[in-house]
Amino acid sequence: METIEFNLEGEYIELLQLLKATGIAQTGGHAKMIVDDGGVVRDGEVETRKRAKLRVGDVIEIEGNLKIIINV
């Protein structure tokens, strides 16, 4: 599984913004489809909230192929 370390510049980033910022989703609509299809796992549980606030230490898995670690 490929791992990306994402450096957070503020207090949090919303899930849809993270998907676009990392290039996983090209558009907001594409990002919504990934979340709606159950393709996002946050700290071991499926994340269905499109605007979930992700903070330092969160680990996100995308469709079982990619892991994103939120860092400072």
Secondary structure, 3 states (H helix, E strand, C coil): CEEEEEECCCCCEEHHHHHHHCCCCCCHHHHHHHHHCCCEEECCEECCCCCCEECCCCEEEECCCEEEEEEC
